[in-house]
């Protein structure tokens, strides 16, 4: 698989384009990468529109 090199700003802009549910999954992934050492953090679900 080819490697794509993006700036931090480009990554943020790509994530902003994702549907909210996918943004939440990215957020959870990042939290687990940073604090997945047994600490427990509650990730709030986004409010449903409508």
C-alpha positions in Angstrom: 0.0 0.0 0.0 1.3 3.4 -0.9 2.1 5.9 1.9 0.4 9.3 1.7 2.2 12.1 3.6 -0.1 14.9 4.8 0.4 17.9 7.0 -1.5 18.2 10.3 -3.8 20.8 8.7 -4.6 18.5 5.8 -5.5 15.6 8.1 -7.7 17.9 10.2 -9.5 19.1 7.0 -10.0 15.5 5.8 -11.5 14.5 9.2 -13.8 17.6 9.1 -15.3 16.2 5.8 -16.3 12.9 7.4 -19.8 12.2 8.7 -20.1 12.8 12.4 -20.2 9.1 13.2 -16.9 8.5 11.5 -15.4 11.6 13.2 -16.4 9.9 16.5 -14.6 6.7 15.5 -11.4 8.6 14.6 -11.6 10.4 18.0 -12.0 7.1 19.9 -9.1 5.7 18.0 -6.9 8.6 18.9 -8.0 8.5 22.5 -7.1 4.8 22.7 -3.7 5.5 21.1 -2.9 8.2 23.6 -4.6 6.7 26.8 -5.2 3.1 26.0 -3.1 1.9 28.9 -5.9 0.8 31.2 -7.2 4.2 32.0 -10.9 4.5 31.3 -12.4 7.5 29.6 -16.0 8.1 28.7 -16.5 9.3 25.1 -19.8 11.1 24.6 -21.9 10.3 21.6 -22.8 13.3 19.4 -26.3 14.7 19.7 -28.6 13.3 17.1 -29.9 15.9 14.6 -33.7 16.2 14.2 
